[in-house]
Each structure stands twice: as structure tokens, then as C-alpha cells.
Amino acid sequence: MCENEHLYLVVGCDSNEHHNAWGSTNCNSRGGILVEFLNSSNLEVMNRGNKPTFCSRCRLKVTDITSVAFRVIGSIIDWEV
């Protein structure tokens, strides 16, 4: 719909999926499926680096991701986790 209507799309997601595409230190099958979905939906992951988005006393993980429609990328300035 956003592509058809020329709308910007920004998606914040607490994914619980792991993939190095958004800085996880490991990959799991759900992460691979999510990467395939994002690619097929013309969405780009904005996470860069591996700054943890989930912290507990024994784990640091990158599970929260922000993805955007390709048309939005040029409009984002100084995005941070």
C-alpha cells in the first residue's frame, strides 16, 4: 500500500530474531526468514554496528530493529539505535 500510495514507511520492531544484517553476533532461522521478507518487501534495515538493544544481567543482544522503505533512506539524518 505504501509503495502504491507513495507513502513513507518506517517500522520499529522488537523482533527476537537474530541475524548479522542488523548486528547480531549469531543468526537463527527466524532471522533468515525476516531478512528474506524485508528484502522482498523493499525494506532496508537501518541498524548499523552491533550496539545491543536488549540487555539483561547475563546477555547483550541486538533484537530491536528499524527498517524503512527504500524511498525513506535519503530522508533520515543521524539515525541511532
N, C-alpha and C positions, 0 to 999 in steps of 0.2 A: 504494500500500500504506500509506504513512504517513498519508494522509487517512483511509482506511478504518479503520486501527487507532488513530487519534488520537495519532500519534507526532509528535514534533518532528523537523524535518529542517533541517540546516544543511549547505550544500555549499560547500567551498572549491575553487576551480578556477583552474588556470593555463590560461587559455582561448586565448591567442594570437588572439583575436577583438577587433576594435576597434569601440566604439560609445560615443556620448556618454552613454548611460544609466549607465555606470559611470566616466565621467570621461575617456574617451579624447578626444584632440583631433581625431580623424578617425573615420569609420565605414567598415567594409568589409562585403561581402555576408555573410560568416560571422557578423559581429556582429549584423546584422539578423536572421539565422536564429536565433541564440541568444536574442535578445530575444523573438522570437515564441515560441520553445519555453518560455522562462521564464514568459511571460505565460499561455500555455496550460496550464502546469503549476502555476499559482497560487504562483509563487515570486517573491520580491521581492529585488532587488539591494540589498545593504547599503552598497556603496561610495558615499561622498559626496565631492564635491570632485574634484580631479584629481591627488592625490598619486601620483607614479609608483610602480609596484610592480616594474618592470623597469628596470634602469639598466645601461648599458654606457658605454664612453668616448665614444660619439657619439650615443646615443639614450636618451631617457627616455620610457617608455610605461606605460600603465595596462592591463595584460593579466590580472592576477590579480584575480578577483572572488570575493566571498562572497555567496551567495544563500540565502534562508531561506523556509520555508513561512510563509504569512501569519500563522498561529497563533503563530509564534515571535516575531514582531516586538516585541510588548509585553514579552517576557522578556529582551530584550537591552539591556544598560546600558553606555554608554560604549564602543561598538564602534569600533575604529580599524583602518586599513589597517596 
